[in-house]
Amino acid sequence: MIRVQEEDFDVGAEIAALVRGNHEIGGVVTFVGLVREVTGGAPIAAITLEHYPGMTERGLAKIEAEAHQRWPLSASLIVHRCGRLEPGERIVLVITASAHRRAAFEACEFLVDWLKTKAPFWKLEETGEGGRWVEARHADAAAAERWTKG
């Protein structure tokens, strides 16, 4: 399940809704990404995430479908916020559920790595010197690269 939204999310409520009635689930793994106050040594007042509705959801759905092909997941959820967000605010939620913990952990890590490199979002950071578009980071690409091997 995929959602792109401006409003915040309730992690506990999202987990409860995802697993409700599914008693085959033995493990649930969650990742919550937060807006940092400092990136690259510079203080950030806020970030603005832009996207193209429709295209973004299709891109996220493709990433999620790949996780379901690679691991025996019972359920998954990606909630990604857009719009203007300030430090400390939640930006992304990834939940994976499976009969066994290993699949849930690996799938969650895969989804987070691929969201950082393949999700069609554009991020503008507000700094004391004005706005700056965030470029792709080598460390994110290196983390995602391991999922393309073997």
C-alpha atoms as an extended CHARMM CRD file, in Angstrom:
* protein
*
       150  EXT
         1         1  MET       CA              0.0000000000        0.0000000000        0.0000000000  PROA      1               0.0000000000
         2         2  ILE       CA              1.3070000000        3.4440000000       -0.9740000000  PROA      2               0.0000000000
         3         3  ARG       CA              0.2960000000        6.9200000000        0.1580000000  PROA      3               0.0000000000
         4         4  VAL       CA              1.7610000000       10.3330000000       -0.6110000000  PROA      4               0.0000000000
         5         5  GLN       CA              0.2940000000       13.0410000000        1.5950000000  PROA      5               0.0000000000
         6         6  GLU       CA              0.9410000000       16.3820000000        3.2290000000  PROA      6               0.0000000000
         7         7  GLU       CA             -0.5400000000       15.4710000000        6.6110000000  PROA      7               0.0000000000
         8         8  ASP       CA              1.3580000000       13.6600000000        9.3700000000  PROA      8               0.0000000000
         9         9  PHE       CA              0.7550000000        9.9820000000       10.1400000000  PROA      9               0.0000000000
        10        10  ASP       CA              0.2360000000        7.9860000000       13.3450000000  PROA      10              0.0000000000
        11        11  VAL       CA              2.7630000000        5.1370000000       13.3800000000  PROA      11              0.0000000000
        12        12  GLY       CA              0.8470000000        2.9760000000       15.8660000000  PROA      12              0.0000000000
        13        13  ALA       CA             -2.4360000000        3.3570000000       14.0160000000  PROA      13              0.0000000000
        14        14  GLU       CA             -0.7520000000        2.5290000000       10.6960000000  PROA      14              0.0000000000
        15        15  ILE       CA              0.7950000000       -0.6740000000       12.1070000000  PROA      15              0.0000000000
        16        16  ALA       CA             -2.5160000000       -1.7230000000       13.6690000000  PROA      16              0.0000000000
        17        17  ALA       CA             -4.4100000000       -1.1850000000       10.4130000000  PROA      17              0.0000000000
        18        18  LEU       CA             -1.8050000000       -3.0440000000        8.3610000000  PROA      18              0.0000000000
        19        19  VAL       CA             -1.7640000000       -6.2210000000       10.4840000000  PROA      19              0.0000000000
        20        20  ARG       CA             -5.4050000000       -6.2680000000       11.6080000000  PROA      20              0.0000000000
        21        21  GLY       CA             -6.8490000000       -9.7460000000       11.1800000000  PROA      21              0.0000000000
        22        22  ASN       CA             -3.6960000000      -11.2660000000        9.6650000000  PROA      22              0.0000000000
        23        23  HSD       CA             -2.5420000000      -13.8720000000       12.1800000000  PROA      23              0.0000000000
        24        24  GLU       CA              0.1090000000      -15.3160000000        9.8770000000  PROA      24              0.0000000000
        25        25  ILE       CA              2.3490000000      -12.3050000000       10.5380000000  PROA      25              0.0000000000
        26        26  GLY       CA              5.2070000000      -13.1280000000       12.8810000000  PROA      26              0.0000000000
        27        27  GLY       CA              7.2470000000       -9.9370000000       12.5540000000  PROA      27              0.0000000000
        28        28  VAL       CA              6.6650000000       -6.2840000000       11.7600000000  PROA      28              0.0000000000
        29        29  VAL       CA              9.5150000000       -3.8970000000       10.9980000000  PROA      29              0.0000000000
        30        30  THR       CA              9.0710000000       -0.1310000000       10.8290000000  PROA      30              0.0000000000
        31        31  PHE       CA             11.2510000000        2.7300000000        9.7120000000  PROA      31              0.0000000000
        32        32  VAL       CA             10.3460000000        6.3400000000       10.4000000000  PROA      32              0.0000000000
        33        33  GLY       CA             12.4290000000        9.0230000000        8.7070000000  PROA      33              0.0000000000
        34        34  LEU       CA             12.6140000000       12.4620000000       10.3070000000  PROA      34              0.0000000000
        35        35  VAL       CA             13.6560000000       15.8550000000        8.9770000000  PROA      35              0.0000000000
        36        36  ARG       CA             17.1180000000       16.6730000000       10.3290000000  PROA      36              0.0000000000
        37        37  GLU       CA             18.0470000000       20.0910000000       11.6930000000  PROA      37              0.0000000000
        38        38  VAL       CA             21.5070000000       20.0480000000       10.1120000000  PROA      38              0.0000000000
        39        39  THR       CA             22.6580000000       18.5160000000        6.8280000000  PROA      39              0.0000000000
        40        40  GLY       CA             26.1440000000       18.7950000000        5.4450000000  PROA      40              0.0000000000
        41        41  GLY       CA             27.1090000000       20.9370000000        8.4330000000  PROA      41              0.0000000000
        42        42  ALA       CA             24.5430000000       23.6330000000        7.6120000000  PROA      42              0.0000000000
        43        43  PRO       CA             21.4400000000       24.3610000000        9.7010000000  PROA      43              0.0000000000
        44        44  ILE       CA             18.1470000000       23.7030000000        7.9350000000  PROA      44              0.0000000000
        45        45  ALA       CA             14.9930000000       25.7100000000        8.6950000000  PROA      45              0.0000000000
        46        46  ALA       CA             12.7560000000       23.3860000000        6.6640000000  PROA      46              0.0000000000
        47        47  ILE       CA             12.5910000000       21.1990000000        3.5870000000  PROA      47              0.0000000000
        48        48  THR       CA             10.0150000000       21.1830000000        0.8430000000  PROA      48              0.0000000000
        49        49  LEU       CA              9.3390000000       17.9450000000       -1.0030000000  PROA      49              0.0000000000
        50        50  GLU       CA              7.8370000000       18.2420000000       -4.4610000000  PROA      50              0.0000000000
        51        51  HSD       CA              6.5210000000       15.4670000000       -6.6760000000  PROA      51              0.0000000000
        52        52  TYR       CA              4.3410000000       14.7580000000       -9.6840000000  PROA      52              0.0000000000
        53        53  PRO       CA              1.0810000000       13.1500000000       -8.4830000000  PROA      53              0.0000000000
        54        54  GLY       CA              0.4280000000        9.8890000000      -10.2580000000  PROA      54              0.0000000000
        55        55  MET       CA              4.0170000000        9.4620000000      -11.4170000000  PROA      55              0.0000000000
        56        56  THR       CA              5.2560000000        9.3730000000       -7.8330000000  PROA      56              0.0000000000
        57        57  GLU       CA              2.6950000000        6.8070000000       -6.6900000000  PROA      57              0.0000000000
        58        58  ARG       CA              3.4840000000        4.5900000000       -9.7000000000  PROA      58              0.0000000000
        59        59  GLY       CA              7.1960000000        4.7930000000       -8.8850000000  PROA      59              0.0000000000
        60        60  LEU       CA              6.6270000000        3.9060000000       -5.2410000000  PROA      60              0.0000000000
        61        61  ALA       CA              4.2910000000        1.0550000000       -6.1750000000  PROA      61              0.0000000000
        62        62  LYS       CA              6.9880000000       -0.3830000000       -8.4650000000  PROA      62              0.0000000000
        63        63  ILE       CA              9.5380000000       -0.2860000000       -5.6300000000  PROA      63              0.0000000000
        64        64  GLU       CA              7.0500000000       -1.9110000000       -3.2490000000  PROA      64              0.0000000000
        65        65  ALA       CA              6.1550000000       -4.6170000000       -5.8000000000  PROA      65              0.0000000000
        66        66  GLU       CA              9.8300000000       -5.4760000000       -6.1700000000  PROA      66              0.0000000000
        67        67  ALA       CA             10.1080000000       -5.9770000000       -2.4020000000  PROA      67              0.0000000000
        68        68  HSD       CA              7.1450000000       -8.3700000000       -2.5360000000  PROA      68              0.0000000000
        69        69  GLN       CA              8.8500000000      -10.3080000000       -5.3510000000  PROA      69              0.0000000000
        70        70  ARG       CA             12.0970000000      -10.6280000000       -3.3930000000  PROA      70              0.0000000000
        71        71  TRP       CA             10.6960000000      -11.5070000000        0.0620000000  PROA      71              0.0000000000
        72        72  PRO       CA              7.6520000000      -13.3850000000        1.3500000000  PROA      72              0.0000000000
        73        73  LEU       CA              5.8580000000      -10.3450000000        2.7310000000  PROA      73              0.0000000000
        74        74  SER       CA              2.3690000000      -10.5540000000        4.1810000000  PROA      74              0.0000000000
        75        75  ALA       CA              1.8970000000       -6.7990000000        3.9860000000  PROA      75              0.0000000000
        76        76  SER       CA              3.7480000000       -3.5320000000        3.4680000000  PROA      76              0.0000000000
        77        77  LEU       CA              3.0940000000        0.1790000000        3.6300000000  PROA      77              0.0000000000
        78        78  ILE       CA              4.9520000000        3.2430000000        2.3970000000  PROA      78              0.0000000000
        79        79  VAL       CA              3.7030000000        6.6540000000        3.5160000000  PROA      79              0.0000000000
        80        80  HSD       CA              5.7390000000        9.5500000000        2.1560000000  PROA      80              0.0000000000
        81        81  ARG       CA              4.9460000000       13.1240000000        2.9970000000  PROA      81              0.0000000000
        82        82  CYS       CA              5.2590000000       16.0550000000        0.6390000000  PROA      82              0.0000000000
        83        83  GLY       CA              5.0990000000       19.8050000000        1.0820000000  PROA      83              0.0000000000
        84        84  ARG       CA              6.9880000000       21.9040000000        3.6210000000  PROA      84              0.0000000000
        85        85  LEU       CA              8.3510000000       20.0710000000        6.6770000000  PROA      85              0.0000000000
        86        86  GLU       CA             10.3620000000       21.4050000000        9.6010000000  PROA      86              0.0000000000
        87        87  PRO       CA             13.1150000000       19.6820000000       11.6090000000  PROA      87              0.0000000000
        88        88  GLY       CA             11.7760000000       16.9000000000       13.8070000000  PROA      88              0.0000000000
        89        89  GLU       CA              8.7420000000       16.2340000000       11.6300000000  PROA      89              0.0000000000
        90        90  ARG       CA              8.1210000000       12.7650000000       10.2270000000  PROA      90              0.0000000000
        91        91  ILE       CA              8.8020000000       12.5130000000        6.5130000000  PROA      91              0.0000000000
        92        92  VAL       CA              8.4610000000        8.8150000000        5.6430000000  PROA      92              0.0000000000
        93        93  LEU       CA              7.0740000000        5.6120000000        7.1120000000  PROA      93              0.0000000000
        94        94  VAL       CA              7.9550000000        2.1550000000        5.8340000000  PROA      94              0.0000000000
        95        95  ILE       CA              6.3460000000       -0.9150000000        7.3800000000  PROA      95              0.0000000000
        96        96  THR       CA              6.9820000000       -4.4980000000        6.3240000000  PROA      96              0.0000000000
        97        97  ALA       CA              5.3070000000       -7.5670000000        7.7740000000  PROA      97              0.0000000000
        98        98  SER       CA              6.1020000000      -11.2200000000        7.2160000000  PROA      98              0.0000000000
        99        99  ALA       CA              5.7620000000      -14.5990000000        8.8690000000  PROA      99              0.0000000000
       100       100  HSD       CA              9.4620000000      -14.3650000000        9.7430000000  PROA      100             0.0000000000
       101       101  ARG       CA             11.5110000000      -11.4180000000       10.9820000000  PROA      101             0.0000000000
       102       102  ARG       CA             14.4330000000      -11.7570000000        8.5580000000  PROA      102             0.0000000000
       103       103  ALA       CA             12.2530000000      -11.1280000000        5.5030000000  PROA      103             0.0000000000
       104       104  ALA       CA             10.5900000000       -8.1510000000        7.2100000000  PROA      104             0.0000000000
       105       105  PHE       CA             13.9600000000       -6.6020000000        8.1860000000  PROA      105             0.0000000000
       106       106  GLU       CA             15.5760000000       -7.1160000000        4.7930000000  PROA      106             0.0000000000
       107       107  ALA       CA             12.5580000000       -5.8730000000        2.8550000000  PROA      107             0.0000000000
       108       108  CYS       CA             12.2850000000       -2.7710000000        5.0200000000  PROA      108             0.0000000000
       109       109  GLU       CA             15.9620000000       -1.9640000000        4.5270000000  PROA      109             0.0000000000
       110       110  PHE       CA             15.6290000000       -2.5340000000        0.7790000000  PROA      110             0.0000000000
       111       111  LEU       CA             12.6250000000       -0.2150000000        0.5660000000  PROA      111             0.0000000000
       112       112  VAL       CA             14.3460000000        2.5540000000        2.5150000000  PROA      112             0.0000000000
       113       113  ASP       CA             17.5120000000        2.2900000000        0.4020000000  PROA      113             0.0000000000
       114       114  TRP       CA             15.5450000000        2.3600000000       -2.8370000000  PROA      114             0.0000000000
       115       115  LEU       CA             13.2900000000        5.1950000000       -1.6870000000  PROA      115             0.0000000000
       116       116  LYS       CA             16.4000000000        7.3270000000       -1.1950000000  PROA      116             0.0000000000
       117       117  THR       CA             17.6200000000        6.6410000000       -4.7360000000  PROA      117             0.0000000000
       118       118  LYS       CA             14.6070000000        5.8060000000       -6.9220000000  PROA      118             0.0000000000
       119       119  ALA       CA             11.6010000000        7.6380000000       -5.4640000000  PROA      119             0.0000000000
       120       120  PRO       CA             10.5950000000       10.5740000000       -7.6770000000  PROA      120             0.0000000000
       121       121  PHE       CA             10.7310000000       13.3920000000       -5.1270000000  PROA      121             0.0000000000
       122       122  TRP       CA             12.6320000000       16.6650000000       -5.3070000000  PROA      122             0.0000000000
       123       123  LYS       CA             13.8560000000       18.1710000000       -2.0440000000  PROA      123             0.0000000000
       124       124  LEU       CA             14.5300000000       21.8550000000       -1.4600000000  PROA      124             0.0000000000
       125       125  GLU       CA             16.3220000000       22.7640000000        1.7770000000  PROA      125             0.0000000000
       126       126  GLU       CA             15.7940000000       26.1870000000        3.3590000000  PROA      126             0.0000000000
       127       127  THR       CA             19.0470000000       27.5130000000        4.8080000000  PROA      127             0.0000000000
       128       128  GLY       CA             20.2650000000       30.8640000000        6.0890000000  PROA      128             0.0000000000
       129       129  GLU       CA             21.6720000000       31.5260000000        2.6100000000  PROA      129             0.0000000000
       130       130  GLY       CA             18.4010000000       30.6810000000        0.8600000000  PROA      130             0.0000000000
       131       131  GLY       CA             17.0640000000       27.5440000000       -0.7790000000  PROA      131             0.0000000000
       132       132  ARG       CA             19.1690000000       24.7430000000       -2.2490000000  PROA      132             0.0000000000
       133       133  TRP       CA             18.0810000000       21.6630000000       -4.1380000000  PROA      133             0.0000000000
       134       134  VAL       CA             19.4110000000       18.4360000000       -2.6550000000  PROA      134             0.0000000000
       135       135  GLU       CA             21.6260000000       16.4340000000       -4.9780000000  PROA      135             0.0000000000
       136       136  ALA       CA             21.8160000000       12.6480000000       -4.9550000000  PROA      136             0.0000000000
       137       137  ARG       CA             24.3150000000       11.4470000000       -2.3500000000  PROA      137             0.0000000000
       138       138  HSD       CA             27.0090000000        8.8980000000       -3.1340000000  PROA      138             0.0000000000
       139       139  ALA       CA             26.4090000000        7.1030000000        0.1920000000  PROA      139             0.0000000000
       140       140  ASP       CA             22.7350000000        6.5500000000       -0.6900000000  PROA      140             0.0000000000
       141       141  ALA       CA             23.6530000000        5.1480000000       -4.1060000000  PROA      141             0.0000000000
       142       142  ALA       CA             26.2600000000        2.8610000000       -2.5270000000  PROA      142             0.0000000000
       143       143  ALA       CA             23.7010000000        1.5450000000       -0.0260000000  PROA      143             0.0000000000
       144       144  ALA       CA             21.2160000000        0.8060000000       -2.8060000000  PROA      144             0.0000000000
       145       145  GLU       CA             23.8720000000       -0.7860000000       -5.0150000000  PROA      145             0.0000000000
       146       146  ARG       CA             24.1090000000       -3.8790000000       -2.8240000000  PROA      146             0.0000000000
       147       147  TRP       CA             20.5250000000       -4.7960000000       -3.7890000000  PROA      147             0.0000000000
       148       148  THR       CA             21.4970000000       -5.0190000000       -7.4780000000  PROA      148             0.0000000000
       149       149  LYS       CA             24.2770000000       -7.5530000000       -6.9250000000  PROA      149             0.0000000000
       150       150  GLY       CA             23.9830000000      -11.2980000000       -7.0650000000  PROA      150             0.0000000000
